[in-house]
């Protein structure tokens, strides 16, 4: 059973957001607890599990719609951008798919697709609805900075602050942020060189800070598209590793483009594979 570690939303190793990608045999059924255990062992923000789906792929098992699931070290999640990008990168790099073929995935967020063109991988995700909300009690204290406004963004809280410098220099209390009833806290401001910048904190799901988060740009893209009056934008996520994304709002969908680099690949030990077989 092959496993890869891929840095997503970067063209250089040790930048962007690392994700693990585990390629499951097409006739293989690992149970959720085994996948959760492996994700905890990898201890990355997300581990992706991809598998050919015989019911939707026909005779050419890697040519149809593939099953894709994502796990943090603590829980399974509904959507993960950087691990989807990393998975598509592995499928094209390892020859499971030709680069002129889209990567089609059946996920908890519906059918997703990724295309390769001009050296970039482009994901097509559903846009989140952004609605104003009351600022949670203790948010400014937890962040250590003034807040301009707050919004519900899917499962996340989107927080606007005054400028890029505030976003860059944030040193929040993760313990206090973990008490908020949301998946992640997205901090954003208008950018100086990019159209907008952000950072993402998710201590409630086991990720104090996510280096580069594709899924949160399903909220950030429609938010800043309305603010800036443009559909195509460049974005920077200002974590220590940093990452760059090209985004576009197309109706109720968001296109998110980036690159990825494989850091290492290997095989799970036979003991782990046998354990998964027994649990399945």
C-alpha positions as CSV (number, residue, x, y, z in Angstrom):
1,X,0.0,0.0,0.0
2,X,1.7,3.2,-1.2
3,X,1.8,6.4,0.8
4,X,3.2,9.8,-0.2
5,X,3.9,13.1,1.5
6,X,3.2,16.1,-0.8
7,X,3.7,19.8,-0.2
8,X,0.7,21.5,-1.8
9,X,0.3,25.1,-3.0
10,X,4.0,25.5,-3.6
11,X,6.6,24.8,-6.3
12,X,9.4,24.3,-3.6
13,X,9.7,21.5,-1.1
14,X,9.3,22.4,2.6
15,X,6.9,25.2,1.7
16,X,3.1,25.2,1.3
17,X,1.0,22.7,3.2
18,X,2.1,19.1,3.6
19,X,-0.5,16.3,3.1
20,X,-0.2,12.6,3.2
21,X,-1.8,10.6,0.3
22,X,-2.6,6.9,0.8
23,X,-3.5,5.0,-2.3
24,X,-5.8,2.2,-1.4
25,X,-6.1,-0.9,-3.6
26,X,-9.3,-0.9,-5.6
27,X,-10.6,-4.1,-4.0
28,X,-9.7,-2.9,-0.5
29,X,-12.0,-1.7,2.3
30,X,-10.2,-0.1,5.2
31,X,-12.5,0.9,8.0
32,X,-12.8,4.4,9.4
33,X,-10.9,3.7,12.6
34,X,-7.9,2.4,10.7
35,X,-7.8,5.4,8.5
36,X,-8.1,7.7,11.5
37,X,-5.3,5.8,13.2
38,X,-3.0,6.3,10.2
39,X,-3.9,10.0,10.0
40,X,-3.0,10.4,13.6
41,X,0.3,8.5,13.0
42,X,1.1,10.8,10.0
43,X,0.3,13.8,12.3
44,X,-0.2,16.2,9.4
45,X,-3.2,18.6,9.0
46,X,-4.8,16.1,6.6
47,X,-4.2,12.6,5.3
48,X,-6.1,11.7,2.1
49,X,-7.3,8.2,1.1
50,X,-8.0,7.7,-2.6
51,X,-9.4,4.5,-4.1
52,X,-10.7,3.5,-7.5
53,X,-14.5,3.1,-7.4
54,X,-15.5,0.0,-9.4
55,X,-19.2,1.1,-9.5
56,X,-18.3,4.5,-11.1
57,X,-15.1,3.7,-13.0
58,X,-16.1,0.8,-15.2
59,X,-13.4,-1.4,-16.6
60,X,-10.7,1.3,-16.5
61,X,-10.5,1.5,-12.7
62,X,-8.5,4.7,-12.5
63,X,-10.3,6.5,-15.3
64,X,-13.7,7.2,-13.7
65,X,-14.8,8.8,-10.5
66,X,-12.5,7.9,-7.6
67,X,-13.4,7.8,-3.9
68,X,-11.6,10.4,-1.8
69,X,-11.7,10.9,2.0
70,X,-9.8,13.3,4.3
71,X,-8.8,12.8,7.9
72,X,-7.1,15.2,10.4
73,X,-5.2,13.6,13.3
74,X,-8.5,13.8,15.2
75,X,-11.5,13.5,12.8
76,X,-12.8,13.0,9.3
77,X,-13.6,16.3,7.5
78,X,-16.1,17.2,4.7
79,X,-13.6,19.1,2.5
80,X,-9.9,19.6,2.2
81,X,-8.4,21.6,-0.6
82,X,-4.6,21.0,-0.2
83,X,-5.0,17.3,0.3
84,X,-7.2,17.1,-2.8
85,X,-4.5,19.0,-4.8
86,X,-1.9,16.6,-3.4
87,X,-3.9,13.6,-4.4
88,X,-4.4,14.8,-7.9
89,X,-0.6,15.5,-8.1
90,X,0.2,11.9,-7.0
91,X,-2.3,10.4,-9.5
92,X,-0.8,12.3,-12.4
93,X,2.8,12.0,-11.3
94,X,2.6,8.2,-10.7
95,X,0.8,7.5,-13.9
96,X,-2.6,6.5,-12.5
97,X,-4.0,9.2,-14.7
98,X,-2.7,10.9,-17.8
99,X,-2.3,14.7,-17.5
100,X,-4.9,15.3,-20.2
101,X,-7.5,13.5,-18.0
102,X,-9.2,15.3,-15.1
103,X,-9.1,13.8,-11.6
104,X,-12.7,13.2,-10.6
105,X,-13.5,12.5,-7.0
106,X,-16.6,11.3,-5.1
107,X,-16.4,12.9,-1.6
108,X,-18.5,14.0,1.4
109,X,-18.8,17.4,-0.4
110,X,-20.2,15.8,-3.6
111,X,-18.3,15.3,-6.9
112,X,-15.1,17.3,-7.2
113,X,-12.8,17.7,-10.2
114,X,-9.2,18.8,-10.7
115,X,-7.7,19.7,-14.1
116,X,-4.0,20.0,-15.1
117,X,-3.2,22.9,-17.5
118,X,-0.1,25.1,-18.1
119,X,1.7,23.7,-15.1
120,X,-1.1,24.4,-12.7
121,X,-3.7,22.1,-11.1
122,X,-7.1,23.7,-10.8
123,X,-9.7,22.5,-8.4
124,X,-13.4,23.2,-8.8
125,X,-15.2,23.5,-5.4
126,X,-18.6,24.8,-4.2
127,X,-18.6,28.3,-2.9
128,X,-19.6,28.9,0.7
129,X,-22.4,31.2,1.8
130,X,-21.1,34.1,3.8
131,X,-23.4,35.7,6.3
132,X,-22.7,38.4,9.0
133,X,-22.8,37.1,12.5
134,X,-22.3,38.5,16.0
135,X,-18.7,38.5,17.2
136,X,-18.2,35.6,19.6
137,X,-17.4,36.6,23.2
138,X,-13.7,36.6,23.9
139,X,-12.6,36.5,20.2
140,X,-10.5,39.6,20.4
141,X,-8.8,38.5,23.6
142,X,-8.1,35.1,22.0
143,X,-6.6,36.7,18.9
144,X,-4.9,39.5,20.6
145,X,-6.0,42.1,18.0
146,X,-9.0,44.3,17.1
147,X,-11.6,42.8,14.9
148,X,-13.5,44.7,12.2
149,X,-16.2,42.2,11.4
150,X,-17.2,38.5,11.7
151,X,-19.1,36.2,9.3
152,X,-20.4,32.7,9.3
153,X,-18.6,30.8,6.5
154,X,-19.8,27.2,6.3
155,X,-18.4,25.4,9.3
156,X,-15.9,28.2,9.9
157,X,-15.8,31.7,11.4
158,X,-14.4,34.4,9.0
159,X,-12.8,37.3,10.8
160,X,-11.8,40.5,9.0
161,X,-9.0,42.7,10.4
162,X,-7.7,46.0,9.4
163,X,-4.5,45.1,7.4
164,X,-2.0,42.5,6.3
165,X,0.5,43.3,9.1
166,X,-2.0,42.3,11.7
167,X,-2.6,39.0,10.0
168,X,1.1,38.4,9.6
169,X,1.9,39.1,13.3
170,X,-1.0,37.3,15.0
171,X,0.0,35.2,18.0
172,X,-3.4,33.8,19.2
173,X,-4.2,31.7,22.2
174,X,-5.0,28.3,20.7
175,X,-6.6,27.1,23.9
176,X,-9.1,30.0,23.8
177,X,-9.8,29.6,20.1
178,X,-10.5,25.8,20.6
179,X,-13.5,26.8,22.8
180,X,-15.3,28.4,19.8
181,X,-18.0,26.2,18.3
182,X,-16.5,26.3,14.8
183,X,-14.2,24.1,12.7
184,X,-11.7,26.8,11.9
185,X,-11.1,30.6,12.4
186,X,-10.1,32.3,9.2
187,X,-8.4,35.7,9.7
188,X,-8.2,37.9,6.6
189,X,-7.4,41.3,5.3
190,X,-6.8,43.1,2.0
191,X,-3.3,42.3,0.7
192,X,-0.4,44.6,0.0
193,X,1.0,42.6,-3.0
194,X,-1.7,39.9,-3.3
195,X,-5.5,40.8,-3.5
196,X,-6.0,39.3,-0.1
197,X,-4.2,37.5,2.7
198,X,-5.3,35.0,5.4
199,X,-4.3,32.7,8.2
200,X,-6.3,29.7,9.4
201,X,-6.5,28.3,12.9
202,X,-8.2,25.1,13.8
203,X,-7.3,23.9,17.3
204,X,-10.7,22.3,17.7
205,X,-9.9,19.8,15.0
206,X,-6.3,19.2,16.0
207,X,-4.6,21.9,13.8
208,X,-3.4,24.9,15.7
209,X,-2.5,26.6,12.4
210,X,-3.0,25.2,8.9
211,X,-0.1,26.3,6.6
212,X,-2.2,26.7,3.4
213,X,-5.9,25.9,3.3
214,X,-7.7,25.3,0.0
215,X,-11.2,24.8,1.5
216,X,-11.3,28.1,3.3
217,X,-10.8,29.9,0.0
218,X,-14.3,28.6,-0.8
219,X,-15.3,31.3,1.7
220,X,-12.6,33.9,1.1
221,X,-13.1,34.0,-2.7
222,X,-16.7,35.1,-2.7
223,X,-16.1,37.4,0.3
224,X,-13.2,39.3,-1.4
225,X,-14.8,39.1,-4.9
226,X,-17.7,41.2,-3.6
227,X,-15.3,43.6,-1.8
228,X,-12.9,44.1,-4.6
229,X,-15.3,43.8,-7.5
230,X,-13.3,41.2,-9.4
231,X,-13.7,37.4,-10.0
232,X,-10.1,36.4,-10.5
233,X,-7.6,37.1,-7.7
234,X,-4.3,36.1,-6.2
235,X,-4.1,35.1,-2.5
236,X,-1.4,34.5,0.0
237,X,-1.7,32.5,3.2
238,X,0.8,34.0,5.7
239,X,1.7,31.0,7.8
240,X,5.4,30.3,8.6
241,X,5.6,28.0,5.6
242,X,3.5,30.3,3.4
243,X,1.5,29.5,0.3
244,X,0.2,31.1,-2.9
245,X,-3.1,30.4,-4.6
246,X,-4.9,31.7,-7.7
247,X,-8.6,31.8,-7.2
248,X,-11.7,32.6,-9.4
249,X,-15.4,32.9,-8.6
250,X,-17.5,31.3,-11.3
251,X,-21.2,31.5,-10.3
252,X,-21.6,29.3,-7.2
253,X,-18.3,27.6,-7.7
254,X,-14.7,28.5,-6.8
255,X,-11.7,27.6,-8.9
256,X,-8.5,27.2,-6.9
257,X,-5.2,26.7,-8.7
258,X,-1.7,25.8,-7.4
259,X,1.3,23.5,-7.7
260,X,2.6,20.7,-5.6
261,X,5.9,18.8,-4.8
262,X,6.3,15.2,-3.6
263,X,8.7,15.2,-0.6
264,X,8.8,11.4,-0.2
265,X,7.0,8.2,-1.0
266,X,7.0,4.8,0.6
267,X,5.0,1.7,1.4
268,X,3.1,0.9,4.6
269,X,4.5,-2.1,6.4
270,X,2.9,-5.5,5.9
271,X,1.8,-5.5,9.5
272,X,-0.2,-2.3,9.0
273,X,-1.7,-3.6,5.8
274,X,-2.7,-6.9,7.4
275,X,-4.2,-5.0,10.4
276,X,-6.3,-2.9,8.0
277,X,-7.4,-6.1,6.1
278,X,-8.5,-7.7,9.4
279,X,-10.4,-4.6,10.5
280,X,-12.1,-4.4,7.2
